[in-house]
Amino acid sequence: MIPFFSRRIGLDSLGNPVTIRYGGKFTGKAGRCNFGLLHIKDYNKWDNPGYTVGRISYHII
């Protein structure tokens, strides 16, 4: 796993723009839980499967 910085989406390692092929975001709430999922695929020189990040939070009070 590596740290995720959403401001880097669509940029290469030097900060130059890279075209985004597709992306999607899903968020929701179930009871006291909140969740979210983000997936982005861009045109990069590594041709990786994309970037995915998720989060889950729970309201205690």
VOTORKOL-33421 format. One record per residue (C-alpha): x, y, z. Coordinates in Angstrom, 3 decimals. Each point is the difference from the previous one (the first is absolute). Layout:
N
site u: X; v: Y; w: Z
...
end
This chain:
61
site u: 0.000; v: 0.000; w: 0.000
site u: 1.118; v: 3.557; w: -0.692
site u: -1.281; v: 3.352; w: 1.295
site u: -2.849; v: 1.423; w: -2.062
site u: -0.065; v: 3.675; w: -0.994
site u: -3.134; v: 0.795; w: -2.032
site u: 1.543; v: 3.212; w: -1.370
site u: 2.438; v: -2.165; w: -2.015
site u: -2.772; v: -1.647; w: -2.066
site u: 0.559; v: 0.845; w: -3.653
site u: 3.656; v: 0.976; w: 0.484
site u: 3.162; v: -1.955; w: -0.754
site u: 2.981; v: -0.189; w: 2.375
site u: 1.271; v: 3.379; w: -1.265
site u: -3.361; v: 1.750; w: 0.407
site u: -0.888; v: 0.028; w: -3.703
site u: -3.657; v: -0.646; w: -0.942
site u: -0.994; v: -3.546; w: -0.987
site u: -3.354; v: -0.718; w: -1.673
site u: -2.476; v: -1.857; w: 2.207
site u: -1.677; v: -2.910; w: -1.836
site u: -2.815; v: -0.498; w: 2.515
site u: -0.754; v: 0.243; w: 3.683
site u: -2.752; v: -0.474; w: 2.507
site u: -0.866; v: 0.774; w: 3.585
site u: -2.452; v: -1.789; w: 2.264
site u: -0.997; v: 1.265; w: 3.430
site u: -2.717; v: -1.001; w: 2.390
site u: -1.246; v: -0.483; w: 3.507
site u: -1.349; v: -3.117; w: 1.706
site u: -1.160; v: 0.535; w: 3.552
site u: 2.890; v: 1.611; w: 1.884
site u: 2.612; v: -0.891; w: -2.661
site u: 1.139; v: 2.239; w: -2.830
site u: 1.957; v: -1.402; w: -2.921
site u: 1.545; v: 1.114; w: -3.243
site u: 1.857; v: -1.461; w: -2.958
site u: 1.856; v: 1.798; w: -2.798
site u: 1.550; v: -1.557; w: -3.113
site u: 1.857; v: 1.858; w: -2.782
site u: 1.672; v: -1.311; w: -3.159
site u: 2.274; v: 2.339; w: -1.910
site u: 2.374; v: -0.174; w: -2.956
site u: 3.381; v: -0.429; w: 1.665
site u: 3.274; v: -1.477; w: -1.182
site u: -0.289; v: -3.006; w: 2.358
site u: -3.418; v: -1.146; w: -1.326
site u: -1.048; v: -1.073; w: 3.495
site u: -3.626; v: -1.041; w: 0.777
site u: -0.752; v: 3.357; w: 1.614
site u: -0.170; v: 1.457; w: 3.474
site u: -2.544; v: -1.056; w: 2.600
site u: -0.548; v: 1.406; w: 3.471
site u: -2.664; v: -0.725; w: 2.607
site u: -1.065; v: 1.182; w: 3.425
site u: -2.323; v: -1.112; w: 2.769
site u: -0.939; v: 2.007; w: 3.080
site u: -2.276; v: -0.757; w: 2.932
site u: -1.836; v: 2.543; w: 2.149
site u: 0.569; v: -0.846; w: 3.660
site u: -2.205; v: 2.673; w: 1.568
end
